[in-house]
C-alpha cells in the first residue's frame, strides 16, 4: 500500500458510469483511492475550492454543461490539477483538441480497465507535476534572465559611460598628440631652416678664416693668428653641429638616403685620418694609425661614412688632454664572413660607467659642463646601422686603466668589378695589373659592343673605365648609352684618353659628371680618379 490514497474527483452525471469507475479503482491493485463523485459541475467546482483533489476524471457531457466548455470551466478553477477526459464514444479529433487544450489523457468509458485507469491516473499526475515543475523552472529561468538582463543593462550602461569617457580621453589625447606632432614638425622645420640659413655664412666664414690663415691678405701677427685659429675651431665645431641637426631632420623625415659605392676601406680611412691629423697636432696630440691594407672593400656612402670617422676621432681630440695619444686601427674581425673593423682608441678622460650605456642616445651629454649637441655618437650609430654594421663604446678599453675605445663594424664585400673598355691590348693589360694590385676585379674588353655583351651576360659592373677613341662606337657614345639606361646610369664612370678633347666632348662629359684621365697616367692618379669617381667627386685631368 502507498502512504496515502490518491484523491480522485469524478464529475459524471450517469450513476452507472460512477459505479464502473468506482469498481475499476477498487480493483486497481495495491493503490488506495479516495473517490469523490459529483453528478453536477457546480458542486464539483465548489468542492475544488477546498483543494482536496489530486486528479479529476471529467465527463464532457453532463447535464449543466457540455463538451470543451466543461473542461475549460474546470481548468479555469483548478489549473494546477491533472484532468482526464471521459467520453462514451471515441472522438479522435475531440481528444486531440482536448489534449492540446491541456487535458492529461482521454479515455472511452466502455473500454476502461482497472489497470488502465490506474496507469492513466498515475501518468496524469506525474505529467502534471512535470509540467508544473517545467513551468516553475521556466519562471525561474525568466526571473534569472530578467535579473541577468538587468545586471547586463547596468554593466552595459556602465560600459557605455566608460567607453564615452575613454573616447573623450582618447580624443583629448589624439588632439594632444596631433598638437605635439605639429609642434615637433614646426620645431623641426624651424631648426632645419635655421640650420640651412647658417650653412652659407658658416661656409663664407670658414673660407675667409682659411684664407687669413694662409696669409692671403698678408702675414698675421702671432696674437692675431691665435685668434684666427680659435675662430677656425669654433666654425668647424659649429658646422659639424649644423650638419648633425640637418642629418637628424632627414632621418626623422625618412629622407636620409644612402648613396653607396664600394670603396677600399684602408685607403678611405687613411685619407680621412690625414684630413683631421692637423687638428690633432694643433691640440698637442699624437695621432697614430695601424691599418691593414688588405682588409678589402666596404659598400658605403662615402660622405656620410667620412663624417662618422671625423665625428669619432673629433670626440677623441676633444676629450684627450694635451700630450695624449689617439690610435686608429683598421683590420678584420673574426666571423663568417669577417667584418671590417675601425677602432679609435684614446687615453683621454674617459666616460663614467653610469653614462656609458647612454652615450649613443640622441641629445645625451655626459655631465653638465660638456659642450655639444648630444647628437654626434647617436648619428654615428644610426649611420653605421643603416650600413648593416654596429658600434660599441668601451671606457676604459679592455686591458687599460683609462681612456675610451669606439669600435665600428661594417660588413666586408667582394671586390668591385671594373669593366675596362679599350681597344689597345697594352692599355688593358696595364689597367688590369695596376687595379688588381689594389684589390679590384678587372674585366678587360676591346670595344663598346663587347662591353654591352659582357654587361648583358654578367650583369651591372661596379665601375666603367672607357677609352675615348674606339672604332665603331667611341667612348662618348658608349657613355651616352650607359647614362640613358636606368640600370646603368648610376655606375661610376671615368674616361681615359691620349688626345686633347674638343670643347663639345668636354661639355658632354662634364654634363654626365664623368671625369677624364690623360694617357699615360701615373698610378696614384688612376687610383685617385677611380676612388673619387666612386664617391661622386669630379677629378680634373692633370696638367703637364
CORRANOR-V238644 format. One record per residue. N is the residue number from 0. RES is the residue in one letter. BURIAL is + if it has 16 or more other ideal C-beta (glycine too) atoms within 10 Angstrom, else -. D_LAST is the distance of its C-alpha to the last C-alpha in Angstrom with 1 decimal. Layout:
n;res;burial;d_last
N;RES;BURIAL;D_LAST
N;RES;BURIAL;D_LAST
This chain:
n;res;burial;d_last
0;X;-;139.9
1;X;-;137.1
2;X;-;137.1
3;X;-;138.2
4;X;-;139.6
5;X;+;137.4
6;X;-;138.7
7;X;+;139.1
8;X;+;140.1
9;X;+;141.7
10;X;+;142.0
11;X;+;144.4
12;X;-;147.4
13;X;-;149.1
14;X;-;151.1
15;X;-;151.1
16;X;+;147.4
17;X;+;147.5
18;X;-;149.8
19;X;+;147.5
20;X;+;144.5
21;X;-;146.6
22;X;-;147.8
23;X;+;144.3
24;X;+;142.9
25;X;-;145.8
26;X;-;145.1
27;X;+;141.3
28;X;-;141.3
29;X;-;140.8
30;X;-;139.3
31;X;-;141.6
32;X;+;141.6
33;X;-;143.0
34;X;+;143.8
35;X;-;144.5
36;X;+;145.8
37;X;+;145.8
38;X;+;147.3
39;X;-;145.8
40;X;+;142.3
41;X;-;143.1
42;X;-;144.7
43;X;+;141.9
44;X;+;139.3
45;X;-;141.2
46;X;+;141.4
47;X;+;137.6
48;X;-;137.2
49;X;-;138.7
50;X;-;135.8
51;X;-;138.0
52;X;+;136.5
53;X;+;134.0
54;X;+;134.1
55;X;+;135.8
56;X;+;137.5
57;X;+;137.7
58;X;+;139.8
59;X;+;138.2
60;X;-;141.5
61;X;+;143.9
62;X;-;146.4
63;X;-;144.6
64;X;+;141.1
65;X;-;139.5
66;X;-;136.3
67;X;+;132.9
68;X;-;134.3
69;X;+;136.3
70;X;+;133.1
71;X;-;131.1
72;X;+;133.8
73;X;+;134.0
74;X;+;130.2
75;X;-;129.9
76;X;+;132.5
77;X;+;131.2
78;X;-;127.5
79;X;-;127.0
80;X;+;129.8
81;X;+;129.5
82;X;+;131.6
83;X;+;133.0
84;X;+;134.3
85;X;+;137.8
86;X;+;138.9
87;X;-;141.7
88;X;-;139.7
89;X;-;136.2
90;X;-;133.9
91;X;-;130.3
92;X;-;128.8
93;X;+;130.7
94;X;+;129.8
95;X;-;126.1
96;X;-;126.3
97;X;+;128.3
98;X;-;125.7
99;X;-;122.9
100;X;-;124.8
101;X;-;125.0
102;X;+;127.9
103;X;+;127.5
104;X;+;129.6
105;X;+;132.1
106;X;+;135.4
107;X;-;138.2
108;X;+;141.6
109;X;-;143.5
110;X;-;140.9
111;X;+;140.3
112;X;-;140.9
113;X;-;141.1
114;X;-;138.0
115;X;-;136.1
116;X;+;137.2
117;X;+;136.3
118;X;-;132.8
119;X;+;132.3
120;X;+;133.3
121;X;-;131.1
122;X;-;128.1
123;X;+;128.6
124;X;+;128.7
125;X;-;125.6
126;X;-;123.7
127;X;+;124.7
128;X;-;123.6
129;X;-;120.3
130;X;-;119.8
131;X;-;120.6
132;X;-;118.3
133;X;-;115.6
134;X;-;116.4
135;X;-;116.2
136;X;-;112.9
137;X;-;111.5
138;X;-;112.7
139;X;-;111.1
140;X;-;107.9
141;X;-;108.1
142;X;-;108.6
143;X;-;105.6
144;X;-;103.5
145;X;-;104.5
146;X;-;103.9
147;X;-;100.5
148;X;-;99.7
149;X;-;100.6
150;X;-;98.4
151;X;-;95.5
152;X;-;95.9
153;X;-;95.8
154;X;-;92.7
155;X;-;91.2
156;X;-;91.9
157;X;-;90.4
158;X;-;87.3
159;X;-;87.0
160;X;-;87.2
161;X;-;84.6
162;X;-;82.4
163;X;-;82.7
164;X;-;82.0
165;X;-;79.0
166;X;-;77.7
167;X;-;78.1
168;X;-;76.2
169;X;-;73.6
170;X;-;73.2
171;X;-;72.8
172;X;-;70.3
173;X;-;68.4
174;X;-;68.4
175;X;-;67.3
176;X;-;64.5
177;X;-;63.4
178;X;-;63.5
179;X;-;61.6
180;X;-;58.9
181;X;-;58.7
182;X;-;58.4
183;X;-;55.8
184;X;-;53.8
185;X;-;54.2
186;X;-;53.1
187;X;-;50.1
188;X;-;49.2
189;X;-;49.7
190;X;-;47.7
191;X;+;44.9
192;X;-;45.0
193;X;-;45.0
194;X;+;42.1
195;X;-;40.1
196;X;-;41.0
197;X;+;39.9
198;X;-;36.4
199;X;-;35.2
200;X;-;36.6
201;X;+;35.5
202;X;-;31.9
203;X;-;32.1
204;X;+;33.8
205;X;+;31.3
206;X;-;28.4
207;X;-;30.4
208;X;+;31.4
209;X;-;27.9
210;X;-;26.8
211;X;+;30.0
212;X;-;29.3
213;X;-;25.7
214;X;-;27.5
215;X;-;26.1
216;X;-;29.6
217;X;-;30.1
218;X;-;31.2
219;X;+;34.0
220;X;-;37.3
221;X;-;38.0
222;X;-;40.7
223;X;-;38.5
224;X;-;35.7
225;X;-;38.3
226;X;-;39.4
227;X;+;35.9
228;X;-;35.3
229;X;-;38.6
230;X;+;37.7
231;X;+;34.4
232;X;-;36.4
233;X;-;39.0
234;X;+;36.6
235;X;+;34.9
236;X;-;38.3
237;X;-;39.5
238;X;+;36.5
239;X;+;37.2
240;X;+;40.9
241;X;+;40.1
242;X;+;37.9
243;X;+;40.7
244;X;+;43.3
245;X;+;41.2
246;X;+;40.8
247;X;+;44.5
248;X;+;45.4
249;X;-;43.3
250;X;+;45.0
251;X;-;48.4
252;X;-;47.7
253;X;-;46.5
254;X;-;43.1
255;X;+;41.1
256;X;-;39.1
257;X;-;36.8
258;X;-;33.5
259;X;+;33.2
260;X;+;30.5
261;X;+;30.4
262;X;+;28.4
263;X;+;28.1
264;X;+;30.4
265;X;+;29.6
266;X;+;25.9
267;X;+;26.9
268;X;+;29.5
269;X;+;27.4
270;X;-;24.7
271;X;+;27.7
272;X;+;29.3
273;X;-;26.2
274;X;-;26.2
275;X;+;29.8
276;X;-;29.9
277;X;-;29.6
278;X;+;32.6
279;X;+;34.7
280;X;-;33.9
281;X;-;34.7
282;X;+;38.1
283;X;-;38.6
284;X;+;38.3
285;X;-;36.9
286;X;+;34.8
287;X;-;34.7
288;X;-;33.5
289;X;-;35.0
290;X;+;33.0
291;X;-;33.8
292;X;-;30.5
293;X;-;32.7
294;X;+;34.4
295;X;+;32.7
296;X;+;32.1
297;X;+;33.9
298;X;+;34.3
299;X;+;33.8
300;X;+;32.7
301;X;+;29.6
302;X;-;30.0
303;X;+;33.7
304;X;+;33.5
305;X;+;31.0
306;X;+;33.5
307;X;+;36.3
308;X;+;34.5
309;X;+;33.8
310;X;+;37.4
311;X;+;38.9
312;X;+;36.9
313;X;+;37.5
314;X;+;41.2
315;X;+;41.1
316;X;+;39.4
317;X;+;42.0
318;X;+;45.0
319;X;+;44.1
320;X;-;45.4
321;X;-;43.3
322;X;-;42.9
323;X;+;43.0
324;X;+;40.8
325;X;+;39.1
326;X;+;38.4
327;X;+;36.2
328;X;+;37.1
329;X;+;35.7
330;X;+;37.7
331;X;-;40.1
332;X;-;43.7
333;X;-;46.5
334;X;-;47.6
335;X;-;47.5
336;X;-;44.8
337;X;-;43.4
338;X;+;41.7
339;X;+;38.5
340;X;+;39.5
341;X;+;37.9
342;X;+;40.1
343;X;+;39.6
344;X;+;42.3
345;X;+;43.2
346;X;+;46.0
347;X;+;46.7
348;X;+;49.9
349;X;+;50.3
350;X;+;52.2
351;X;-;56.0
352;X;-;57.6
353;X;-;59.3
354;X;-;56.0
355;X;-;54.0
356;X;-;55.2
357;X;-;54.1
358;X;+;50.7
359;X;+;49.0
360;X;-;51.4
361;X;-;50.2
362;X;-;51.0
363;X;-;52.4
364;X;+;51.9
365;X;+;53.4
366;X;-;55.5
367;X;-;56.2
368;X;-;53.9
369;X;-;50.7
370;X;-;48.2
371;X;+;46.2
372;X;+;46.9
373;X;+;48.1
374;X;+;45.7
375;X;+;42.8
376;X;+;44.3
377;X;+;46.2
378;X;+;43.1
379;X;+;41.3
380;X;+;44.4
381;X;+;44.4
382;X;+;40.7
383;X;+;41.0
384;X;-;44.2
385;X;+;42.7
386;X;+;40.2
387;X;-;43.3
388;X;+;43.1
389;X;-;45.1
390;X;+;45.0
391;X;-;47.4
392;X;+;48.1
393;X;+;49.9
394;X;+;51.2
395;X;+;51.7
396;X;+;49.7
397;X;-;51.8
398;X;-;52.7
399;X;-;51.8
400;X;-;54.0
401;X;-;51.7
402;X;+;48.4
403;X;+;47.1
404;X;+;45.2
405;X;+;43.7
406;X;+;43.1
407;X;+;41.3
408;X;+;41.7
409;X;+;39.7
410;X;-;40.4
411;X;+;38.0
412;X;+;36.9
413;X;-;35.9
414;X;+;32.3
415;X;+;30.4
416;X;+;30.5
417;X;+;27.0
418;X;+;27.3
419;X;+;24.4
420;X;+;24.7
421;X;+;23.0
422;X;+;24.9
423;X;+;23.1
424;X;-;25.2
425;X;-;22.6
426;X;+;20.2
427;X;+;23.3
428;X;-;24.3
429;X;+;20.9
430;X;+;21.0
431;X;+;24.7
432;X;-;24.3
433;X;+;21.6
434;X;+;23.3
435;X;-;26.8
436;X;-;26.1
437;X;+;25.3
438;X;+;28.6
439;X;+;27.7
440;X;+;30.0
441;X;+;27.9
442;X;+;29.6
443;X;+;27.8
444;X;+;28.8
445;X;+;28.0
446;X;+;28.6
447;X;+;29.2
448;X;-;32.9
449;X;-;32.9
450;X;+;31.1
451;X;+;33.9
452;X;-;36.5
453;X;+;35.2
454;X;+;35.1
455;X;-;38.6
456;X;-;39.8
457;X;-;38.1
458;X;-;37.5
459;X;-;34.7
460;X;+;31.6
461;X;+;29.9
462;X;+;26.3
463;X;+;24.9
464;X;+;21.6
465;X;+;21.5
466;X;+;19.8
467;X;+;19.3
468;X;-;20.9
469;X;+;24.2
470;X;-;27.6
471;X;-;30.5
472;X;+;28.9
473;X;-;25.1
474;X;+;23.1
475;X;+;23.7
476;X;-;27.4
477;X;+;27.6
478;X;+;26.1
479;X;-;28.5
480;X;-;31.4
481;X;+;30.5
482;X;+;30.2
483;X;-;33.6
484;X;-;35.2
485;X;-;36.9
486;X;-;36.6
487;X;+;32.9
488;X;-;31.4
489;X;-;30.8
490;X;+;28.9
491;X;+;25.4
492;X;+;23.0
493;X;+;19.3
494;X;+;17.6
495;X;+;15.4
496;X;+;14.3
497;X;-;12.9
498;X;-;13.1
499;X;-;12.4
500;X;+;15.1
501;X;-;17.8
502;X;-;19.0
503;X;-;22.0
504;X;+;20.4
505;X;-;18.0
506;X;-;21.1
507;X;+;23.1
508;X;+;20.7
509;X;-;20.6
510;X;-;24.4
511;X;-;24.8
512;X;-;22.6
513;X;+;20.4
514;X;+;16.8
515;X;+;14.3
516;X;+;12.0
517;X;+;9.7
518;X;-;11.2
519;X;-;11.0
520;X;+;10.7
521;X;-;11.7
522;X;-;15.3
523;X;-;15.2
524;X;-;12.7
525;X;+;15.3
526;X;+;18.2
527;X;+;17.0
528;X;+;16.3
529;X;+;19.7
530;X;+;21.6
531;X;+;20.4
532;X;+;21.2
533;X;+;24.6
534;X;+;25.2
535;X;-;24.5
536;X;-;21.4
537;X;-;18.5
538;X;+;15.1
539;X;-;12.3
540;X;+;9.5
541;X;-;6.4
542;X;-;3.8
543;X;-;0.0
